[in-house]
Amino acid sequence: MTTEVPVAAVVAMDENRVIGKAGTLPWNVPEDLAHFRALTKGHIVVMGRKTWESLPEKFRPLPGRTNVVVSRDIAKLRLPEGVVAASSPEEALSAAKALAKDGQRVWIIGGAELYRATLPFCAEVHLTIIDGCHDGDAWLPTFEGDFTQVSETRGERCSFRVYERAT
Ligand SMILES: NC(=O)c1ccc[n+]([C@@H]2O[C@H](COP(=O)([O-])OP(=O)(O)OC[C@H]3O[C@@H](n4cnc5c(N)ncnc54)[C@H](OP(=O)(O)O)[C@@H]3O)[C@@H](O)[C@H]2O)c1
């Protein structure tokens, strides 16, 4: 019997829904990076080409995770061995699910364009709300209407929420 591999998004936004600026994160919040690592370690991560390029080279590919990168022109990508290229979000999701072993889930890790394309396929969203407002050029689309918030935990400089798709 095959069981469906869960697909979830993990994302940090500020109080204006900003998630990025000039190809990077607008803040440095170590507790959120630790949260991201704890959630995604040992799983499959799917990201847009721009997010891939935003990762510092020493963390690329994200260690301990199968990395899948989405681009419309995969011939141009120069990916290290073991990193999977996909030419659409749908292809990335089916490749990620096919690679998933027992207990592994697929995490959508951004950025804005990838969230927009894949939130309809997510059963859960793990949302960090960073305190305050920041300059930015990438925003998280609203998704809350299709989801129910099931938890909220307060950190020092942010809050961690979990949403599940409303049935
Ligand atoms: N706060 C957070 O949690 C968080 C998380 C991740 C990223 N970010 C930030 O978000 C920003 C990047 O977001 P972004 O929206 O500019 O870029 P992105 O979503 O990371 O990547 C966009 C690229 O992905 C590929 N792509 C997207 N949709 C596609 C489709 N339907 N079919 C095929 N390929 C597709 C294209 O690559 P090609 O151009 O190669 O075709 C596109 O240019 C950065 O500032 C980053 O730091 C924030």
Ligand as a Chemical Component Dictionary entry (heavy atoms), coordinates in Angstrom:
data_LIG
# 
_chem_comp.id                   LIG 
_chem_comp.type                 NON-POLYMER 
_chem_comp.pdbx_formal_charge   0 
_chem_comp.three_letter_code    LIG 
# 
loop_
_chem_comp_atom.comp_id 
_chem_comp_atom.atom_id 
_chem_comp_atom.alt_atom_id 
_chem_comp_atom.type_symbol 
_chem_comp_atom.charge 
_chem_comp_atom.model_Cartn_x 
_chem_comp_atom.model_Cartn_y 
_chem_comp_atom.model_Cartn_z 
_chem_comp_atom.pdbx_ordinal 
LIG N1  N1  N 0  11.298 34.529 4.194   1  
LIG C1  C1  C 0  11.324 33.288 3.706   2  
LIG O1  O1  O 0  10.866 32.327 4.332   3  
LIG C2  C2  C 0  11.942 33.052 2.354   4  
LIG C3  C3  C 0  12.092 31.734 1.868   5  
LIG C4  C4  C 0  12.676 31.579 0.603   6  
LIG C5  C5  C 0  13.066 32.667 -0.137  7  
LIG N2  N2  N 1  12.894 33.911 0.386   8  
LIG C6  C6  C 0  13.267 35.094 -0.393  9  
LIG O2  O2  O 0  12.429 35.165 -1.545  10 
LIG C7  C7  C 0  13.144 35.838 -2.585  11 
LIG C8  C8  C 0  13.142 34.964 -3.823  12 
LIG O3  O3  O 0  11.790 34.762 -4.255  13 
LIG P1  P1  P 0  11.406 34.904 -5.804  14 
LIG O4  O4  O 0  9.929  34.824 -5.949  15 
LIG O5  O5  O -1 12.104 36.102 -6.353  16 
LIG O6  O6  O 0  12.136 33.649 -6.469  17 
LIG P2  P2  P 0  11.975 32.053 -6.284  18 
LIG O7  O7  O 0  10.531 31.686 -6.137  19 
LIG O8  O8  O 0  12.948 31.568 -5.278  20 
LIG O9  O9  O 0  12.535 31.564 -7.697  21 
LIG C9  C9  C 0  11.912 32.009 -8.865  22 
LIG C10 C10 C 0  12.455 31.172 -10.007 23 
LIG O10 O10 O 0  11.991 29.828 -9.875  24 
LIG C11 C11 C 0  11.699 29.310 -11.172 25 
LIG N3  N3  N 0  10.243 29.118 -11.296 26 
LIG C12 C12 C 0  9.268  29.738 -10.605 27 
LIG N4  N4  N 0  8.040  29.325 -11.040 28 
LIG C13 C13 C 0  8.272  28.446 -12.032 29 
LIG C14 C14 C 0  7.436  27.688 -12.884 30 
LIG N5  N5  N 0  6.074  27.775 -12.820 31 
LIG N6  N6  N 0  8.003  26.839 -13.765 32 
LIG C15 C15 C 0  9.349  26.742 -13.857 33 
LIG N7  N7  N 0  10.218 27.468 -13.075 34 
LIG C16 C16 C 0  9.683  28.303 -12.180 35 
LIG C17 C17 C 0  12.176 30.364 -12.164 36 
LIG O11 O11 O 0  13.557 30.109 -12.381 37 
LIG P3  P3  P 0  14.290 30.523 -13.770 38 
LIG O12 O12 O 0  14.336 32.032 -13.768 39 
LIG O13 O13 O 0  15.643 29.881 -13.674 40 
LIG O14 O14 O 0  13.454 29.976 -14.890 41 
LIG C18 C18 C 0  11.985 31.654 -11.376 42 
LIG O15 O15 O 0  12.747 32.749 -11.851 43 
LIG C19 C19 C 0  14.559 36.082 -2.050  44 
LIG O16 O16 O 0  14.633 37.398 -1.528  45 
LIG C20 C20 C 0  14.671 35.069 -0.930  46 
LIG O17 O17 O 0  15.617 35.446 0.055   47 
LIG C21 C21 C 0  12.340 34.132 1.596   48 
# 
loop_
_chem_comp_bond.comp_id 
_chem_comp_bond.atom_id_1 
_chem_comp_bond.atom_id_2 
_chem_comp_bond.value_order 
_chem_comp_bond.pdbx_ordinal 
LIG N1  C1  SING 1  
LIG C1  O1  DOUB 2  
LIG C1  C2  SING 3  
LIG C2  C3  SING 4  
LIG C2  C21 DOUB 5  
LIG C3  C4  DOUB 6  
LIG C4  C5  SING 7  
LIG C5  N2  DOUB 8  
LIG N2  C6  SING 9  
LIG N2  C21 SING 10 
LIG C6  O2  SING 11 
LIG C6  C20 SING 12 
LIG O2  C7  SING 13 
LIG C7  C8  SING 14 
LIG C7  C19 SING 15 
LIG C8  O3  SING 16 
LIG O3  P1  SING 17 
LIG P1  O4  DOUB 18 
LIG P1  O5  SING 19 
LIG P1  O6  SING 20 
LIG O6  P2  SING 21 
LIG P2  O7  DOUB 22 
LIG P2  O8  SING 23 
LIG P2  O9  SING 24 
LIG O9  C9  SING 25 
LIG C9  C10 SING 26 
LIG C10 O10 SING 27 
LIG C10 C18 SING 28 
LIG O10 C11 SING 29 
LIG C11 N3  SING 30 
LIG C11 C17 SING 31 
LIG N3  C12 SING 32 
LIG N3  C16 SING 33 
LIG C12 N4  DOUB 34 
LIG N4  C13 SING 35 
LIG C13 C14 SING 36 
LIG C13 C16 DOUB 37 
LIG C14 N5  SING 38 
LIG C14 N6  DOUB 39 
LIG N6  C15 SING 40 
LIG C15 N7  DOUB 41 
LIG N7  C16 SING 42 
LIG C17 O11 SING 43 
LIG C17 C18 SING 44 
LIG O11 P3  SING 45 
LIG P3  O12 DOUB 46 
LIG P3  O13 SING 47 
LIG P3  O14 SING 48 
LIG C18 O15 SING 49 
LIG C19 O16 SING 50 
LIG C19 C20 SING 51 
LIG C20 O17 SING 52 
# 
